[in-house]
Amino acid sequence: MPYDDIYLDASERMDKAVNVLKEQFRSVRSARATPGLVENVRVEYYGTHTPLKQLATIAVPDPQLIVIKPYDPSSADAVNRAILTSELGLTPSLDGKIIRLTVPPLSEERRHKLAAQLRDMAEEAKVAIRNVRRDANKQADKEKKDGDIPEDDAFRLKEDIQELTTEHETTIDDALRHKTTEIMEV
């Protein structure tokens, strides 16, 4: 596996870890209503567990309200049930064909717990990135040992992978700081 292949593979895997973290952050509740809060709730629809975003339009008309309008009005009860059984801690209000979710403000204690949960998620993503770095460095050492890449290239590859790791960890720290600030807002 040449230099570029190792580097690109590591870059893609690190990007994936950051994207997974950002997706997890979207589902963490803040004081503000966002579509990301409910879009991945699984709804039992004709025997299949389907993400809510595929079954309905999700709108946020004001910072404390989420309005869900199923494409198929007959699925409104299933959507309502799925939200009730989810771990969101929100009680939906079914109004015929439209479901309304009021997002109450978070208590101080709950905001601190969520911030700790976010830090844990960020640390898991950093561990995933470091594992990718380890794998790429092992691959570089193997290629050097097999004589597929010169020693200087292997050394430069390890430096580039470390830069990549640092960039991705910085991205994670920025996302964590942004989401923590959002949660701590009153």
C-alpha positions in Angstrom: 0.0 0.0 0.0 1.8 3.2 -1.1 2.1 6.4 0.8 -1.0 8.2 -0.7 -3.3 5.2 -0.1 -2.3 4.9 3.6 -2.8 8.7 4.1 -6.1 8.8 2.2 -7.5 5.8 4.1 -6.5 7.4 7.4 -8.0 10.7 6.4 -11.3 9.1 5.3 -11.6 7.0 8.5 -10.9 10.1 10.7 -13.5 12.1 8.8 -16.0 9.4 9.4 -15.3 9.5 13.1 -15.8 13.2 13.2 -19.0 13.0 11.2 -20.4 10.3 13.5 -19.7 12.5 16.5 -21.4 15.5 14.9 -24.5 13.3 14.1 -24.5 12.2 17.8 -24.3 15.8 18.9 -27.3 16.7 16.8 -29.5 14.2 18.7 -28.5 15.6 22.1 -31.2 17.9 23.4 -30.4 21.5 24.0 -32.6 24.3 25.3 -33.5 25.1 21.8 -35.7 23.0 19.6 -34.0 21.5 16.5 -35.1 19.0 13.9 -32.0 16.9 14.6 -33.5 16.1 18.0 -36.3 13.9 16.5 -35.3 13.1 12.9 -33.6 9.8 13.8 -36.4 8.5 16.1 -37.4 5.1 14.7 -41.1 4.7 13.9 -42.8 1.4 13.4 -44.3 1.9 9.9 -45.8 -1.1 8.1 -43.6 -3.5 10.0 -40.4 -1.6 9.5 -38.5 0.7 11.8 -38.1 3.8 9.8 -36.4 7.1 10.7 -38.9 9.9 11.3 -37.2 12.2 8.8 -38.3 9.7 6.0 -41.9 9.8 7.2 -42.6 13.4 7.9 -41.8 17.0 7.5 -40.1 18.4 10.6 -40.3 22.2 11.2 -39.2 24.4 14.1 -41.5 27.5 14.0 -40.0 28.9 17.2 -37.2 28.0 19.6 -39.4 26.0 22.0 -41.6 24.1 19.5 -41.1 21.2 17.0 -43.9 20.6 14.5 -44.1 17.2 12.8 -46.4 16.6 9.8 -46.4 13.0 8.6 -46.6 12.6 4.8 -49.1 9.8 5.4 -51.7 11.2 7.9 -52.6 7.6 9.0 -49.0 7.2 10.5 -49.5 10.1 12.9 -50.4 7.7 15.8 -47.3 5.6 15.1 -45.1 8.7 15.1 -46.7 9.9 18.3 -46.1 6.5 19.9 -42.5 6.4 18.8 -41.8 9.8 20.3 -43.4 8.8 23.6 -41.3 5.6 23.8 -38.1 7.3 22.8 -35.6 8.5 25.4 -36.2 12.2 24.5 -38.3 12.9 27.6 -40.7 14.9 25.5 -44.5 14.5 25.5 -46.0 15.0 22.0 -49.4 16.6 21.4 -51.3 14.9 18.6 -53.6 17.4 16.8 -55.3 15.4 14.1 -52.6 15.1 11.4 -49.9 17.3 13.1 -47.8 16.5 16.1 -46.4 19.3 18.3 -43.5 18.9 20.7 -42.8 21.6 23.2 -39.2 21.7 24.3 -39.0 22.9 27.9 -35.9 24.7 29.1 -33.3 22.4 30.7 -32.5 22.6 34.4 -29.0 23.6 35.5 -28.3 20.0 36.7 -29.5 18.5 33.4 -27.3 20.9 31.4 -24.3 19.9 33.4 -25.1 16.2 32.9 -25.5 16.7 29.1 -22.2 18.6 29.0 -20.5 15.6 30.7 -22.2 13.3 28.2 -20.9 15.4 25.3 -17.3 15.3 26.7 -17.6 11.5 26.9 -18.8 11.3 23.2 -15.9 13.6 22.1 -13.4 11.5 24.0 -14.7 8.3 22.3 -14.3 10.0 18.9 -10.7 11.0 19.8 -9.9 7.4 20.7 -11.3 6.3 17.4 -9.1 8.8 15.6 -6.0 7.7 17.6 -6.8 4.1 16.7 -6.8 5.1 13.0 -3.4 6.8 13.5 -2.0 3.7 15.2 -3.2 1.5 12.3 -1.8 3.9 9.7 1.6 4.0 11.5 1.7 0.2 11.7 0.9 0.1 7.9 3.7 2.6 7.2 6.2 0.5 9.3 5.1 -2.6 7.5 5.6 -1.0 4.1 9.0 0.3 5.1 10.0 -3.2 6.4 8.8 -4.8 3.2 10.8 -2.2 1.2 7.7 -0.8 -0.6 8.4 2.8 0.6 11.8 4.3 1.6 12.5 5.1 5.2 12.3 8.9 4.6 8.8 8.5 3.1 7.7 6.4 6.0 8.9 9.0 8.5 7.2 11.8 6.5 4.0 9.7 6.3 3.9 9.3 10.1 4.4 13.1 10.5 1.6 13.8 8.0 -0.7 11.3 9.8 0.1 13.0 13.1 -0.9 16.4 11.6 -4.1 14.8 10.3 -4.8 13.5 13.8 -4.2 16.9 15.4 -6.5 18.6 12.8 -9.3 16.1 13.5 -8.9 16.4 17.3 -9.1 20.2 17.0 -12.3 19.8 14.9 -13.8 17.6 17.7 -12.8 20.1 20.4 -14.4 22.9 18.4 -17.6 20.9 17.9 -17.7 20.1 21.6 -17.1 23.7 22.6 -19.9 24.8 20.3 -22.4 22.2 21.5 -21.6 22.7 25.1 -22.1 26.5 24.7 -25.5 25.8 23.1 -26.5 23.5 25.9 -25.4 25.8 28.7 -27.4 28.7 27.3 -30.4 29.6 29.5 
